[in-house]
Amino acid sequence: MATYEFQCSRCGPFDVKLAIGTAPATYDCPVCAGAARRVYSAPGLTLTPHAVAGLHDQEERAREAPAVVSEVPSRRTVPRRPHPALSRLPRS
């Protein structure tokens, strides 16, 4: 579904959600039922945070030229420490 903007000459602007590509040139105003013409406006875009944009660029570069691995990486074991909250639990 896409949001289309229409302008009624009597009531002003209003939005209508319709299937993509099915918006007519005119649409009945929900207030006065008069013919409203379709208005073309800029799409609502949001700015992508720098961290997300960087990860997206990195993923696209990896898709085009993946890193070549010559050997299996060594398996390092990291000592697991219990979660600090577990020490406060009651013991039976």
Sequence and secondary structure as in RCSB ss.txt:
>XXXX:A:sequence
MATYEFQCSRCGPFDVKLAIGTAPATYDCPVCAGAARRVYSAPGLTLTPHAVAGLHDQEERAREAPAVVSEVPSR
RTVPRRPHPALSRLPRS
>XXXX:A:secstr
 EEEEEEETTTEEEEEEE TT   SEEE TTT  EEEEE          HHHHHHHHHHHHHHHS     S    
        GGGGGS   
